[in-house]
Amino acid sequence: MTDLKNIKLHYLFFENNTSVAVNLSAYCSKMLVLINYEYVRHTIDEWKSHKQTLLAQNICNPTLPYMTIDGKYYGKTASILRFLSHKLNKYEGSNDDEVQLLDAYTDSIMDWSTRWMDSNFDFFNEKMIKKYNEEMSPQFHKTFDTALSNTPGPFLLGEAITYPDFALYHIMEDDTHVKFDVKALPNLATFVEAIRNRPNLKTYLATDRL
């Protein structure tokens, strides 16, 4: 089926913040539910030292999260998601236009994730937090509800689930714990139900995922 073996997912350990702590693992776990992998979590101090080790191995700009397969380094969240989809021969577009569209959706989701991270970790900037909660988050929800309305659904490309769908559900978990106005955003509501009812994901989502 695949040559994906001896997989390790590396990310930071955030005490008392289980949602952020699963970041890349959450994305990839939703895609790799049938493949064994090890989740390696680093404290901030451990990462400082570990990063120097990666730099000494000529890894360019190492960041967390990252993944290794049989010891080989793969970095950056969005590119890893695309890589895994290609290796699995699943969750990709069926033509060049769909591939480009999925890339665009992923970029927007990563932008959402960045804005969410900025607002959640800039604890002393109440203005930023307020702006995110009242303006940015609702707009991202609306944007993807509209995107989902452009297909027969329930996913971003229609009936076939693709890698940005996993990322979209995850940022919704981080942002609002998937709580939103289902009447105002009916396409997102249908999307969430479809994600949660996929057999393998249903089992995975029922775990603590740590």
ABEGO torsion letter per residue (X at the ends): XBABBGBBBBBBBBBGBAAAAABAAAAAAAAAAABBBBBBBBBAAAAAAAAAAAAAAGBBGBBOBBBBBGGBBBBEAAAAAAAAAAAAGBGBBABAAAAAAAAAAAAAAAAAAAAAAAAAABAABAAAAAAAAAAAAAAAAAAAAAAAAABAOABAAEABBBAAAAAAAAAAAAAAGGBBBAAABAAAAAAAAAAAABAAAAAAAABAGX
